[in-house]
Amino acid sequence: MTIRTAKVSNRRSLKLNTLDEILADVEFLDQAPVYSLGNWTPGQNLRHLTVLMLGCLDGIEVQVPFLTRAAVSLIKKRILTRPMSPGLQLPRSASVLLPDETSWEDGVQQICSALKRMQVEPQRLAHPVLGELTREQWDQLHCRHCELHLSFLTHDPADSPSRR
């Protein structure tokens, strides 16, 4: 059964401002069994976030049409500062961003490692859609992205059938 993630009403409300706050939320979630309110397992959510975090350091192979990049550049500030909306379907050209099956434990290890790398490595590569971003802008983007995906993870088993 596919869940229409745009319609999920019992997500956690998160406002993350720093990489340390992302790490703190992952550590909070790791204290008890974790359930997913969406279509991906908790581990897959963490894996997806990790792929994009590593993408800002190592690059990411995603081809984005010029018109898409141009249109998105007009709302760049909004993307960096406002919450992301759930329910976006990634195009096939972005399949590298779709997470493989990942256990919760592996997901925690991967995202913690990526966050630590991001804190010590100063370089950031261009975003495939938004183009050149400063380190601070990349951090803002990761905070908005993590707010979205981590909001689907909960400790309450009554909320979801999917467990870590």
N, C-alpha and C positions, 0 to 999 in steps of 0.2 A: 504494500500500500504506500503510495507516494503522498507525502505531506505537503500541502500548499503552505510553504514557509511564510509567505506574506500574510497569511491569516492566523498564524500562531499568536495567541493573545497572552499566554502566561510566561513569556520570556523574562529573564532577569533584566533589570534596568541598570546599565553600566555607564559610567563616565570615566574614561581612562585618559590620563594626561601625559604619562611618561612610560618608558619601557619598564621601569621598576614597578609601576602599578600593574602592568600586564603580567609580569612575573608574579607579583603578589596574588593576583586573581587566580592564576594557574595553580599556585601553591595552595590557595584556599580550596579550590576544587579538588585537589589531590588528597585532601584530608579525609574524604569519605567517598563511597561509591558515587559515580557520576552517571547521569542519564541525559540523553539527548532528546530535545523537543523537535528536532528536524529530521532530515533524511540521512544525514551522515552520522556515524558513530562518534562518540566523544574523541576517540583517537584520530579519526579522519579530520575532524574540525581542527585539531592541533596541527596535524600534518599539513593541511591546506595553508594555515597561517604561517607555518615554518617555510614552506616553499616560497611564499612571497617575501618573507624576511630575508631569506638567503638570496633571492632574486635581486634585491637592492645592493647586495654585496658582490655577487658573482655574475649577475646578468641572468636574463630569462628569455628564452626563445619563444616569443609570441608575436605573430604578424597581425598588425592592426591596420585596417584601411585608413588612408589619409583623412577621409571625411569624418570618420569616427574620432580620430585624434583631434581634428580641428574643432569639432562640436564639443568634445569633452574639455578642451582647453578653455572654453568660454566659462565653464563652471568649476574650474580648478579650485578656487578659494572655497567654494561651497563643499566640495568633496573633502577637502582637508579639515574643515571646521564643523560640519554638521553630521549628525548620525547617518549611517548608511541604511538604506531601506532593504529589508529582506525580500527574497523571492526572485532575485536576478538569476537568469539562466545563462551560464557561460556558453559562448559559441564553441563549435567544434575546434576552431583554430586555437582555442585556449585550453585544449584538453590536458596540457602539461600541468595546469593548475588544479585539475581534479585529483583528489587524493586517493591513493591505493588504500586497501584495508590496512589499518594501523591500530595496534593495541594502544590502550590508554597509557601504559607505562612507556612504550616507545615514543608516543606523541609528546609526553611530558619531557622526556629526555631530549628529544629533538628541538622543541620550542625553547627550552631553557638554554640549550647550547647556542641556538641562533640568537637569542636575546643577549647572551653574554658576548658573543662575537660582535653584535651591533654596538654594544657599549664601548668596545675597545678599538674597533676598526673605523677610522674616520671617513674612508672613501664611500661614495654612493654612486651607483650607476644610474643611467636614465631609466625612467619608468616607461614601459612599452606604450602606454596611452598618454600619460601626463607629460612625458618628456623629462627634461632636467629638473630635479628637485634638490633642494638643500638637504643637509642632514636633518635639520629641524622639521622640514616639510615631510620628509620620509617618515620620521617618528610620528608626526601627526597622522599621516595616512595609516600607519600600522595601528595606532591607537583606535582610529575610527573602524578599521577592519576587524580588530580584535573585539571591540565593543559589540559588533554585529554577531560574529561567530560565537564568542564566549557567552553571549546572552542566551543562546540556545542550550547551554549546559546547566544542569541543576543537580542538586543532591536529593530532590524529592522524587521518589519512585512513582508517586501517583501521577506525576506530570507526563511520564513517557514510558513506552515499552522498551526503549533502547538503553542498554546499560554498558558501562565501560568494558 
